[in-house]
Amino acid sequence: MTMVRPALRVAEYDLLTFQKSWKSAVMLYVISPVLFLSAMGLGLGGLVASGRGNVGGVSYLQFLAPGLLVTTAMQTGAADTTYPIMNRLLWSRIYEAMLNTPLRIGDV
């Protein structure tokens, strides 16, 4: 139980931080892909198809949607795994501050 308690403090910090920024996370993860898909699929698709409405027998929206959703998922995953770590290491130095407390490396 003594090893779990410090790790829970780190999880509590992460939860409190997320409570402050959940609205931007919703925008990034939900609304942004939908807007991008509608802009590229409907807006650009209407211009590219120029009345035909399909690419190789498949509608432009059906052709483009899977690729856009996968690309968005990959970009979001890359951003979620690189920027917060870089921020905590270099700019805000949260990891350094955590290691100056009784927390151990495994807790962080």
Biopython code that builds the backbone (N, CA, C, O; Angstrom):
import numpy as np
from Bio.PDB.StructureBuilder import StructureBuilder

atoms = [
    (1, "MET", "N", (0.823, -1.198, 0.000)),
    (1, "MET", "CA", (0.000, 0.000, 0.000)),
    (1, "MET", "C", (0.860, 1.252, 0.000)),
    (1, "MET", "O", (0.432, 2.297, -0.490)),
    (2, "THR", "N", (2.064, 1.162, 0.540)),
    (2, "THR", "CA", (2.905, 2.353, 0.591)),
    (2, "THR", "C", (3.391, 2.763, -0.796)),
    (2, "THR", "O", (3.647, 3.944, -1.028)),
    (3, "MET", "N", (3.525, 1.799, -1.735)),
    (3, "MET", "CA", (3.970, 2.133, -3.077)),
    (3, "MET", "C", (2.841, 2.737, -3.906)),
    (3, "MET", "O", (3.097, 3.517, -4.823)),
    (4, "VAL", "N", (1.611, 2.389, -3.597)),
    (4, "VAL", "CA", (0.473, 2.863, -4.378)),
    (4, "VAL", "C", (0.132, 4.309, -4.025)),
    (4, "VAL", "O", (-0.265, 5.078, -4.901)),
    (5, "ARG", "N", (0.276, 4.677, -2.800)),
    (5, "ARG", "CA", (-0.129, 6.006, -2.347)),
    (5, "ARG", "C", (0.591, 7.149, -3.093)),
    (5, "ARG", "O", (-0.088, 8.073, -3.541)),
    (6, "PRO", "N", (1.925, 7.135, -3.249)),
    (6, "PRO", "CA", (2.555, 8.221, -4.012)),
    (6, "PRO", "C", (2.122, 8.237, -5.471)),
    (6, "PRO", "O", (1.958, 9.310, -6.051)),
    (7, "ALA", "N", (1.937, 7.085, -6.066)),
    (7, "ALA", "CA", (1.482, 7.040, -7.458)),
    (7, "ALA", "C", (0.075, 7.617, -7.578)),
    (7, "ALA", "O", (-0.258, 8.223, -8.597)),
    (8, "LEU", "N", (-0.744, 7.438, -6.566)),
    (8, "LEU", "CA", (-2.088, 8.032, -6.577)),
    (8, "LEU", "C", (-2.017, 9.555, -6.515)),
    (8, "LEU", "O", (-2.883, 10.236, -7.063)),
    (9, "ARG", "N", (-1.002, 10.090, -5.857)),
    (9, "ARG", "CA", (-0.823, 11.546, -5.814)),
    (9, "ARG", "C", (-0.526, 12.089, -7.209)),
    (9, "ARG", "O", (-1.031, 13.144, -7.593)),
    (10, "VAL", "N", (0.290, 11.366, -7.956)),
    (10, "VAL", "CA", (0.596, 11.781, -9.324)),
    (10, "VAL", "C", (-0.664, 11.686, -10.184)),
    (10, "VAL", "O", (-0.934, 12.583, -10.982)),
    (11, "ALA", "N", (-1.434, 10.614, -10.030)),
    (11, "ALA", "CA", (-2.686, 10.469, -10.783)),
    (11, "ALA", "C", (-3.674, 11.567, -10.396)),
    (11, "ALA", "O", (-4.404, 12.076, -11.247)),
    (12, "GLU", "N", (-3.698, 11.931, -9.115)),
    (12, "GLU", "CA", (-4.573, 13.006, -8.665)),
    (12, "GLU", "C", (-4.170, 14.331, -9.312)),
    (12, "GLU", "O", (-5.032, 15.109, -9.721)),
    (13, "TYR", "N", (-2.876, 14.587, -9.405)),
    (13, "TYR", "CA", (-2.392, 15.797, -10.070)),
    (13, "TYR", "C", (-2.831, 15.821, -11.529)),
    (13, "TYR", "O", (-3.297, 16.846, -12.025)),
    (14, "ASP", "N", (-2.680, 14.690, -12.216)),
    (14, "ASP", "CA", (-3.080, 14.607, -13.616)),
    (14, "ASP", "C", (-4.580, 14.828, -13.784)),
    (14, "ASP", "O", (-5.010, 15.487, -14.730)),
    (15, "LEU", "N", (-5.374, 14.279, -12.869)),
    (15, "LEU", "CA", (-6.823, 14.460, -12.927)),
    (15, "LEU", "C", (-7.205, 15.923, -12.699)),
    (15, "LEU", "O", (-8.067, 16.453, -13.401)),
    (16, "LEU", "N", (-6.575, 16.574, -11.732)),
    (16, "LEU", "CA", (-6.864, 17.989, -11.478)),
    (16, "LEU", "C", (-6.466, 18.851, -12.675)),
    (16, "LEU", "O", (-7.166, 19.805, -13.015)),
    (17, "THR", "N", (-5.361, 18.522, -13.302)),
    (17, "THR", "CA", (-4.929, 19.253, -14.481)),
    (17, "THR", "C", (-5.915, 19.055, -15.620)),
    (17, "THR", "O", (-6.241, 20.002, -16.335)),
    (18, "PHE", "N", (-6.396, 17.814, -15.792)),
    (18, "PHE", "CA", (-7.346, 17.535, -16.868)),
    (18, "PHE", "C", (-8.688, 18.223, -16.617)),
    (18, "PHE", "O", (-9.359, 18.620, -17.570)),
    (19, "GLN", "N", (-9.086, 18.369, -15.364)),
    (19, "GLN", "CA", (-10.351, 19.044, -15.069)),
    (19, "GLN", "C", (-10.322, 20.496, -15.531)),
    (19, "GLN", "O", (-11.363, 21.068, -15.854)),
    (20, "LYS", "N", (-9.135, 21.090, -15.561)),
    (20, "LYS", "CA", (-9.026, 22.469, -16.009)),
    (20, "LYS", "C", (-9.068, 22.593, -17.527)),
    (20, "LYS", "O", (-9.429, 23.644, -18.056)),
    (21, "SER", "N", (-8.700, 21.520, -18.229)),
    (21, "SER", "CA", (-8.564, 21.629, -19.681)),
    (21, "SER", "C", (-9.449, 20.650, -20.452)),
    (21, "SER", "O", (-9.149, 20.354, -21.609)),
    (22, "TRP", "N", (-10.508, 20.146, -19.866)),
    (22, "TRP", "CA", (-11.322, 19.137, -20.545)),
    (22, "TRP", "C", (-12.070, 19.705, -21.744)),
    (22, "TRP", "O", (-12.346, 18.983, -22.702)),
    (23, "LYS", "N", (-12.402, 20.999, -21.696)),
    (23, "LYS", "CA", (-13.137, 21.589, -22.820)),
    (23, "LYS", "C", (-12.273, 21.621, -24.076)),
    (23, "LYS", "O", (-12.761, 21.353, -25.174)),
    (24, "SER", "N", (-11.010, 21.942, -23.920)),
    (24, "SER", "CA", (-10.136, 21.938, -25.090)),
    (24, "SER", "C", (-9.905, 20.515, -25.595)),
    (24, "SER", "O", (-9.719, 20.312, -26.794)),
    (25, "ALA", "N", (-9.914, 19.529, -24.697)),
    (25, "ALA", "CA", (-9.756, 18.134, -25.118)),
    (25, "ALA", "C", (-10.961, 17.687, -25.929)),
    (25, "ALA", "O", (-10.806, 16.977, -26.923)),
    (26, "VAL", "N", (-12.154, 18.089, -25.523)),
    (26, "VAL", "CA", (-13.359, 17.751, -26.295)),
    (26, "VAL", "C", (-13.280, 18.383, -27.678)),
    (26, "VAL", "O", (-13.624, 17.752, -28.677)),
    (27, "MET", "N", (-12.832, 19.618, -27.730)),
    (27, "MET", "CA", (-12.688, 20.291, -29.019)),
    (27, "MET", "C", (-11.687, 19.558, -29.900)),
    (27, "MET", "O", (-11.927, 19.355, -31.090)),
    (28, "LEU", "N", (-10.574, 19.166, -29.316)),
    (28, "LEU", "CA", (-9.525, 18.523, -30.091)),
    (28, "LEU", "C", (-9.933, 17.134, -30.558)),
    (28, "LEU", "O", (-9.680, 16.774, -31.708)),
    (29, "TYR", "N", (-10.556, 16.350, -29.693)),
    (29, "TYR", "CA", (-10.801, 14.943, -29.996)),
    (29, "TYR", "C", (-12.124, 14.677, -30.702)),
    (29, "TYR", "O", (-12.254, 13.662, -31.386)),
    (30, "VAL", "N", (-13.094, 15.547, -30.556)),
    (30, "VAL", "CA", (-14.422, 15.273, -31.112)),
    (30, "VAL", "C", (-14.799, 16.274, -32.196)),
    (30, "VAL", "O", (-15.077, 15.888, -33.332)),
    (31, "ILE", "N", (-14.810, 17.521, -31.860)),
    (31, "ILE", "CA", (-15.334, 18.520, -32.780)),
    (31, "ILE", "C", (-14.377, 18.784, -33.938)),
    (31, "ILE", "O", (-14.820, 18.939, -35.076)),
    (32, "SER", "N", (-13.095, 18.836, -33.672)),
    (32, "SER", "CA", (-12.120, 19.124, -34.718)),
    (32, "SER", "C", (-12.134, 18.098, -35.853)),
    (32, "SER", "O", (-12.148, 18.503, -37.016)),
    (33, "PRO", "N", (-12.133, 16.778, -35.573)),
    (33, "PRO", "CA", (-12.204, 15.831, -36.691)),
    (33, "PRO", "C", (-13.506, 15.930, -37.487)),
    (33, "PRO", "O", (-13.506, 15.768, -38.707)),
    (34, "VAL", "N", (-14.600, 16.192, -36.803)),
    (34, "VAL", "CA", (-15.880, 16.311, -37.502)),
    (34, "VAL", "C", (-15.869, 17.526, -38.422)),
    (34, "VAL", "O", (-16.322, 17.447, -39.564)),
    (35, "LEU", "N", (-15.354, 18.649, -37.929)),
    (35, "LEU", "CA", (-15.271, 19.839, -38.773)),
    (35, "LEU", "C", (-14.320, 19.627, -39.949)),
    (35, "LEU", "O", (-14.610, 20.044, -41.070)),
    (36, "PHE", "N", (-13.191, 18.984, -39.691)),
    (36, "PHE", "CA", (-12.227, 18.725, -40.761)),
    (36, "PHE", "C", (-12.813, 17.782, -41.805)),
    (36, "PHE", "O", (-12.646, 17.990, -43.006)),
    (37, "LEU", "N", (-13.498, 16.748, -41.338)),
    (37, "LEU", "CA", (-14.116, 15.804, -42.260)),
    (37, "LEU", "C", (-15.193, 16.480, -43.093)),
    (37, "LEU", "O", (-15.293, 16.238, -44.295)),
    (38, "SER", "N", (-15.989, 17.316, -42.469)),
    (38, "SER", "CA", (-17.036, 17.991, -43.240)),
    (38, "SER", "C", (-16.440, 18.995, -44.218)),
    (38, "SER", "O", (-16.950, 19.144, -45.328)),
    (39, "ALA", "N", (-15.381, 19.680, -43.834)),
    (39, "ALA", "CA", (-14.766, 20.644, -44.748)),
    (39, "ALA", "C", (-14.107, 19.951, -45.923)),
    (39, "ALA", "O", (-14.294, 20.359, -47.069)),
    (40, "MET", "N", (-13.339, 18.910, -45.651)),
    (40, "MET", "CA", (-12.629, 18.225, -46.722)),
    (40, "MET", "C", (-13.559, 17.316, -47.520)),
    (40, "MET", "O", (-13.431, 17.212, -48.740)),
    (41, "GLY", "N", (-14.476, 16.672, -46.852)),
    (41, "GLY", "CA", (-15.354, 15.726, -47.535)),
    (41, "GLY", "C", (-16.468, 16.388, -48.309)),
    (41, "GLY", "O", (-16.737, 16.034, -49.457)),
    (42, "LEU", "N", (-17.111, 17.341, -47.684)),
    (42, "LEU", "CA", (-18.240, 17.992, -48.343)),
    (42, "LEU", "C", (-17.805, 19.202, -49.158)),
    (42, "LEU", "O", (-18.220, 19.367, -50.305)),
    (43, "GLY", "N", (-16.974, 20.041, -48.568)),
    (43, "GLY", "CA", (-16.543, 21.256, -49.258)),
    (43, "GLY", "C", (-15.631, 20.965, -50.425)),
    (43, "GLY", "O", (-15.962, 21.284, -51.567)),
    (44, "LEU", "N", (-14.492, 20.367, -50.160)),
    (44, "LEU", "CA", (-13.540, 20.050, -51.216)),
    (44, "LEU", "C", (-14.065, 18.949, -52.123)),
    (44, "LEU", "O", (-13.804, 18.943, -53.326)),
    (45, "GLY", "N", (-14.804, 18.021, -51.538)),
    (45, "GLY", "CA", (-15.373, 16.936, -52.337)),
    (45, "GLY", "C", (-16.325, 17.441, -53.400)),
    (45, "GLY", "O", (-16.367, 16.909, -54.510)),
    (46, "GLY", "N", (-17.083, 18.456, -53.067)),
    (46, "GLY", "CA", (-17.993, 19.043, -54.051)),
    (46, "GLY", "C", (-17.243, 19.707, -55.191)),
    (46, "GLY", "O", (-17.694, 19.685, -56.336)),
    (47, "LEU", "N", (-16.091, 20.301, -54.875)),
    (47, "LEU", "CA", (-15.297, 20.943, -55.920)),
    (47, "LEU", "C", (-14.555, 19.926, -56.776)),
    (47, "LEU", "O", (-14.483, 20.077, -57.996)),
    (48, "VAL", "N", (-14.003, 18.892, -56.149)),
    (48, "VAL", "CA", (-13.222, 17.898, -56.884)),
    (48, "VAL", "C", (-14.130, 17.044, -57.759)),
    (48, "VAL", "O", (-13.820, 16.792, -58.923)),
    (49, "ALA", "N", (-15.238, 16.604, -57.205)),
    (49, "ALA", "CA", (-16.120, 15.714, -57.957)),
    (49, "ALA", "C", (-16.767, 16.434, -59.133)),
    (49, "ALA", "O", (-17.081, 15.809, -60.146)),
    (50, "SER", "N", (-16.967, 17.733, -59.007)),
    (50, "SER", "CA", (-17.556, 18.595, -60.045)),
    (50, "SER", "C", (-18.747, 17.951, -60.769)),
    (50, "SER", "O", (-18.781, 17.847, -61.995)),
    (51, "GLY", "N", (-19.692, 17.536, -59.979)),
    (51, "GLY", "CA", (-20.931, 17.016, -60.538)),
    (51, "GLY", "C", (-20.978, 15.500, -60.631)),
    (51, "GLY", "O", (-22.069, 14.932, -60.583)),
    (52, "ARG", "N", (-19.859, 14.827, -60.762)),
    (52, "ARG", "CA", (-19.882, 13.369, -60.847)),
    (52, "ARG", "C", (-20.191, 12.752, -59.490)),
    (52, "ARG", "O", (-20.980, 11.811, -59.404)),
    (53, "GLY", "N", (-19.583, 13.266, -58.441)),
    (53, "GLY", "CA", (-19.895, 12.806, -57.096)),
    (53, "GLY", "C", (-19.229, 11.515, -56.680)),
    (53, "GLY", "O", (-19.544, 10.996, -55.609)),
    (54, "ASN", "N", (-18.304, 10.959, -57.489)),
    (54, "ASN", "CA", (-17.642, 9.733, -57.057)),
    (54, "ASN", "C", (-16.211, 9.671, -57.580)),
    (54, "ASN", "O", (-15.842, 10.347, -58.540)),
    (55, "VAL", "N", (-15.431, 8.847, -56.923)),
    (55, "VAL", "CA", (-14.053, 8.592, -57.315)),
    (55, "VAL", "C", (-13.915, 7.087, -57.440)),
    (55, "VAL", "O", (-13.947, 6.386, -56.428)),
    (56, "GLY", "N", (-13.767, 6.578, -58.628)),
    (56, "GLY", "CA", (-13.633, 5.140, -58.832)),
    (56, "GLY", "C", (-14.878, 4.360, -58.427)),
    (56, "GLY", "O", (-14.759, 3.232, -57.947)),
    (57, "GLY", "N", (-16.053, 4.920, -58.604)),
    (57, "GLY", "CA", (-17.284, 4.239, -58.243)),
    (57, "GLY", "C", (-17.683, 4.384, -56.791)),
    (57, "GLY", "O", (-18.730, 3.878, -56.387)),
    (58, "VAL", "N", (-16.868, 5.068, -55.994)),
    (58, "VAL", "CA", (-17.155, 5.287, -54.572)),
    (58, "VAL", "C", (-17.344, 6.785, -54.381)),
    (58, "VAL", "O", (-16.608, 7.588, -54.956)),
    (59, "SER", "N", (-18.330, 7.160, -53.576)),
    (59, "SER", "CA", (-18.534, 8.591, -53.341)),
    (59, "SER", "C", (-17.289, 9.174, -52.676)),
    (59, "SER", "O", (-16.581, 8.487, -51.939)),
    (60, "TYR", "N", (-17.040, 10.447, -52.949)),
    (60, "TYR", "CA", (-15.835, 11.094, -52.451)),
    (60, "TYR", "C", (-15.787, 11.076, -50.927)),
    (60, "TYR", "O", (-14.721, 10.886, -50.342)),
    (61, "LEU", "N", (-16.927, 11.272, -50.285)),
    (61, "LEU", "CA", (-16.977, 11.267, -48.826)),
    (61, "LEU", "C", (-16.626, 9.890, -48.271)),
    (61, "LEU", "O", (-15.897, 9.794, -47.283)),
    (62, "GLN", "N", (-17.128, 8.828, -48.886)),
    (62, "GLN", "CA", (-16.786, 7.470, -48.433)),
    (62, "GLN", "C", (-15.329, 7.141, -48.728)),
    (62, "GLN", "O", (-14.714, 6.360, -48.002)),
    (63, "PHE", "N", (-14.777, 7.717, -49.768)),
    (63, "PHE", "CA", (-13.382, 7.500, -50.116)),
    (63, "PHE", "C", (-12.455, 8.220, -49.140)),
    (63, "PHE", "O", (-11.404, 7.691, -48.778)),
    (64, "LEU", "N", (-12.836, 9.417, -48.715)),
    (64, "LEU", "CA", (-11.976, 10.264, -47.908)),
    (64, "LEU", "C", (-12.129, 10.043, -46.406)),
    (64, "LEU", "O", (-11.152, 10.178, -45.668)),
    (65, "ALA", "N", (-13.314, 9.711, -45.942)),
    (65, "ALA", "CA", (-13.607, 9.644, -44.507)),
    (65, "ALA", "C", (-12.691, 8.696, -43.738)),
    (65, "ALA", "O", (-12.149, 9.119, -42.717)),
    (66, "PRO", "N", (-12.481, 7.455, -44.147)),
    (66, "PRO", "CA", (-11.620, 6.571, -43.358)),
    (66, "PRO", "C", (-10.195, 7.091, -43.220)),
    (66, "PRO", "O", (-9.600, 7.010, -42.145)),
    (67, "GLY", "N", (-9.654, 7.623, -44.304)),
    (67, "GLY", "CA", (-8.297, 8.156, -44.250)),
    (67, "GLY", "C", (-8.184, 9.354, -43.327)),
    (67, "GLY", "O", (-7.212, 9.474, -42.581)),
    (68, "LEU", "N", (-9.166, 10.242, -43.371)),
    (68, "LEU", "CA", (-9.140, 11.414, -42.495)),
    (68, "LEU", "C", (-9.278, 11.026, -41.030)),
    (68, "LEU", "O", (-8.607, 11.595, -40.169)),
    (69, "LEU", "N", (-10.142, 10.063, -40.742)),
    (69, "LEU", "CA", (-10.322, 9.647, -39.352)),
    (69, "LEU", "C", (-9.068, 8.963, -38.811)),
    (69, "LEU", "O", (-8.689, 9.188, -37.662)),
    (70, "VAL", "N", (-8.424, 8.134, -39.628)),
    (70, "VAL", "CA", (-7.194, 7.476, -39.190)),
    (70, "VAL", "C", (-6.073, 8.497, -39.007)),
    (70, "VAL", "O", (-5.311, 8.426, -38.043)),
    (71, "THR", "N", (-5.981, 9.441, -39.935)),
    (71, "THR", "CA", (-4.962, 10.483, -39.819)),
    (71, "THR", "C", (-5.169, 11.310, -38.561)),
    (71, "THR", "O", (-4.210, 11.626, -37.857)),
    (72, "THR", "N", (-6.400, 11.658, -38.278)),
    (72, "THR", "CA", (-6.696, 12.420, -37.065)),
    (72, "THR", "C", (-6.337, 11.622, -35.820)),
    (72, "THR", "O", (-5.782, 12.170, -34.868)),
    (73, "ALA", "N", (-6.650, 10.331, -35.822)),
    (73, "ALA", "CA", (-6.303, 9.489, -34.674)),
    (73, "ALA", "C", (-4.789, 9.412, -34.484)),
    (73, "ALA", "O", (-4.307, 9.474, -33.353)),
    (74, "MET", "N", (-4.043, 9.279, -35.567)),
    (74, "MET", "CA", (-2.588, 9.215, -35.464)),
    (74, "MET", "C", (-1.994, 10.540, -34.989)),
    (74, "MET", "O", (-1.090, 10.550, -34.153)),
    (75, "GLN", "N", (-2.490, 11.643, -35.512)),
    (75, "GLN", "CA", (-1.989, 12.947, -35.095)),
    (75, "GLN", "C", (-2.313, 13.223, -33.628)),
    (75, "GLN", "O", (-1.488, 13.766, -32.893)),
    (76, "THR", "N", (-3.504, 12.851, -33.214)),
    (76, "THR", "CA", (-3.895, 13.046, -31.823)),
    (76, "THR", "C", (-3.045, 12.182, -30.900)),
    (76, "THR", "O", (-2.597, 12.646, -29.852)),
    (77, "GLY", "N", (-2.821, 10.929, -31.284)),
    (77, "GLY", "CA", (-1.977, 10.048, -30.477)),
    (77, "GLY", "C", (-0.556, 10.547, -30.373)),
    (77, "GLY", "O", (0.044, 10.503, -29.299)),
    (78, "ALA", "N", (-0.006, 11.027, -31.487)),
    (78, "ALA", "CA", (1.351, 11.561, -31.463)),
    (78, "ALA", "C", (1.433, 12.817, -30.600)),
    (78, "ALA", "O", (2.384, 12.985, -29.837)),
    (79, "ALA", "N", (0.449, 13.692, -30.717)),
    (79, "ALA", "CA", (0.450, 14.917, -29.909)),
    (79, "ALA", "C", (0.291, 14.606, -28.429)),
    (79, "ALA", "O", (0.922, 15.252, -27.592)),
    (80, "ASP", "N", (-0.546, 13.620, -28.092)),
    (80, "ASP", "CA", (-0.765, 13.269, -26.693)),
    (80, "ASP", "C", (0.433, 12.590, -26.054)),
    (80, "ASP", "O", (0.585, 12.638, -24.833)),
    (81, "THR", "N", (1.280, 11.964, -26.844)),
    (81, "THR", "CA", (2.419, 11.258, -26.259)),
    (81, "THR", "C", (3.713, 12.043, -26.330)),
    (81, "THR", "O", (4.681, 11.673, -25.665)),
    (82, "THR", "N", (3.768, 13.108, -27.108)),
    (82, "THR", "CA", (5.017, 13.856, -27.199)),
    (82, "THR", "C", (4.971, 15.198, -26.477)),
    (82, "THR", "O", (5.841, 15.480, -25.653)),
    (83, "TYR", "N", (3.988, 16.019, -26.764)),
    (83, "TYR", "CA", (3.963, 17.359, -26.185)),
    (83, "TYR", "C", (3.870, 17.377, -24.659)),
    (83, "TYR", "O", (4.642, 18.101, -24.030)),
    (84, "PRO", "N", (2.965, 16.618, -24.031)),
    (84, "PRO", "CA", (2.904, 16.683, -22.561)),
    (84, "PRO", "C", (4.195, 16.225, -21.880)),
    (84, "PRO", "O", (4.583, 16.780, -20.852)),
    (85, "ILE", "N", (4.858, 15.222, -22.445)),
    (85, "ILE", "CA", (6.111, 14.762, -21.842)),
    (85, "ILE", "C", (7.186, 15.831, -21.990)),
    (85, "ILE", "O", (7.912, 16.127, -21.042)),
    (86, "MET", "N", (7.282, 16.409, -23.183)),
    (86, "MET", "CA", (8.261, 17.483, -23.411)),
    (86, "MET", "C", (7.981, 18.671, -22.497)),
    (86, "MET", "O", (8.906, 19.279, -21.957)),
    (87, "ASN", "N", (6.717, 18.995, -22.328)),
    (87, "ASN", "CA", (6.335, 20.090, -21.447)),
    (87, "ASN", "C", (6.765, 19.797, -20.010)),
    (87, "ASN", "O", (7.332, 20.659, -19.338)),
    (88, "ARG", "N", (6.500, 18.604, -19.555)),
    (88, "ARG", "CA", (6.830, 18.275, -18.170)),
    (88, "ARG", "C", (8.331, 18.150, -17.932)),
    (88, "ARG", "O", (8.804, 18.370, -16.818)),
    (89, "LEU", "N", (9.077, 17.799, -18.969)),
    (89, "LEU", "CA", (10.526, 17.671, -18.828)),
    (89, "LEU", "C", (11.252, 19.009, -18.958)),
    (89, "LEU", "O", (12.109, 19.322, -18.132)),
    (90, "LEU", "N", (10.932, 19.788, -19.959)),
    (90, "LEU", "CA", (11.720, 20.975, -20.266)),
    (90, "LEU", "C", (11.114, 22.290, -19.807)),
    (90, "LEU", "O", (11.793, 23.089, -19.162)),
    (91, "TRP", "N", (9.857, 22.527, -20.126)),
    (91, "TRP", "CA", (9.320, 23.854, -19.925)),
    (91, "TRP", "C", (8.765, 24.069, -18.527)),
    (91, "TRP", "O", (9.135, 25.045, -17.874)),
    (92, "SER", "N", (7.897, 23.200, -18.047)),
    (92, "SER", "CA", (7.324, 23.409, -16.708)),
    (92, "SER", "C", (8.103, 22.674, -15.625)),
    (92, "SER", "O", (7.935, 22.966, -14.441)),
    (93, "ARG", "N", (8.945, 21.731, -16.008)),
    (93, "ARG", "CA", (9.805, 20.970, -15.091)),
    (93, "ARG", "C", (9.023, 20.301, -13.949)),
    (93, "ARG", "O", (9.464, 20.274, -12.800)),
    (94, "ILE", "N", (7.875, 19.775, -14.300)),
    (94, "ILE", "CA", (7.043, 19.107, -13.304)),
    (94, "ILE", "C", (7.705, 17.824, -12.819)),
    (94, "ILE", "O", (7.648, 17.513, -11.630)),
    (95, "TYR", "N", (8.334, 17.072, -13.729)),
    (95, "TYR", "CA", (9.003, 15.842, -13.315)),
    (95, "TYR", "C", (10.127, 16.134, -12.337)),
    (95, "TYR", "O", (10.308, 15.407, -11.361)),
    (96, "GLU", "N", (10.872, 17.179, -12.589)),
    (96, "GLU", "CA", (11.953, 17.553, -11.677)),
    (96, "GLU", "C", (11.392, 17.929, -10.306)),
    (96, "GLU", "O", (11.956, 17.565, -9.274)),
    (97, "ALA", "N", (10.281, 18.658, -10.306)),
    (97, "ALA", "CA", (9.651, 19.035, -9.036)),
    (97, "ALA", "C", (9.137, 17.801, -8.301)),
    (97, "ALA", "O", (9.273, 17.708, -7.081)),
    (98, "MET", "N", (8.549, 16.853, -9.028)),
    (98, "MET", "CA", (8.052, 15.629, -8.393)),
    (98, "MET", "C", (9.190, 14.816, -7.786)),
    (98, "MET", "O", (9.041, 14.231, -6.714)),
    (99, "LEU", "N", (10.329, 14.785, -8.476)),
    (99, "LEU", "CA", (11.457, 13.996, -7.963)),
    (99, "LEU", "C", (12.137, 14.666, -6.777)),
    (99, "LEU", "O", (12.917, 14.017, -6.080)),
    (100, "ASN", "N", (11.866, 15.939, -6.527)),
    (100, "ASN", "CA", (12.389, 16.626, -5.345)),
    (100, "ASN", "C", (11.479, 16.461, -4.137)),
    (100, "ASN", "O", (11.734, 17.042, -3.083)),
    (101, "THR", "N", (10.432, 15.682, -4.283)),
    (101, "THR", "CA", (9.542, 15.335, -3.182)),
    (101, "THR", "C", (9.828, 13.884, -2.801)),
    (101, "THR", "O", (10.721, 13.273, -3.390)),
    (102, "PRO", "N", (9.119, 13.322, -1.859)),
    (102, "PRO", "CA", (9.358, 11.921, -1.500)),
    (102, "PRO", "C", (8.978, 10.908, -2.578)),
    (102, "PRO", "O", (9.156, 9.707, -2.372)),
    (103, "LEU", "N", (8.461, 11.359, -3.722)),
    (103, "LEU", "CA", (8.122, 10.428, -4.798)),
    (103, "LEU", "C", (9.390, 9.806, -5.371)),
    (103, "LEU", "O", (10.444, 10.440, -5.422)),
    (104, "ARG", "N", (9.264, 8.547, -5.803)),
    (104, "ARG", "CA", (10.374, 7.866, -6.460)),
    (104, "ARG", "C", (10.158, 7.875, -7.966)),
    (104, "ARG", "O", (9.091, 8.265, -8.439)),
    (105, "ILE", "N", (11.142, 7.456, -8.705)),
    (105, "ILE", "CA", (11.055, 7.455, -10.166)),
    (105, "ILE", "C", (9.891, 6.577, -10.627)),
    (105, "ILE", "O", (9.171, 6.945, -11.556)),
    (106, "GLY", "N", (9.702, 5.441, -9.998)),
    (106, "GLY", "CA", (8.601, 4.557, -10.361)),
    (106, "GLY", "C", (7.236, 5.165, -10.103)),
    (106, "GLY", "O", (6.274, 4.826, -10.792)),
    (107, "ASP", "N", (7.128, 6.058, -9.127)),
    (107, "ASP", "CA", (5.857, 6.725, -8.831)),
    (107, "ASP", "C", (5.506, 7.743, -9.907)),
    (107, "ASP", "O", (4.340, 7.908, -10.268)),
    (108, "VAL", "N", (6.517, 8.414, -10.407)),
    (108, "VAL", "CA", (6.284, 9.444, -11.420)),
    (108, "VAL", "C", (5.941, 8.779, -12.724)),
    (108, "VAL", "O", (5.705, 9.460, -13.721)),
]
sb = StructureBuilder()
sb.init_structure("model")
sb.init_model(0)
sb.init_chain("A")
sb.init_seg("    ")
for serial, (resi, resn, name, xyz) in enumerate(atoms, 1):
    if name == "N":
        sb.init_residue(resn, " ", resi, " ")
    sb.init_atom(name, np.array(xyz, "f"), 0.0, 1.0, " ", f" {name:<3s}", serial, name[0])
structure = sb.get_structure()
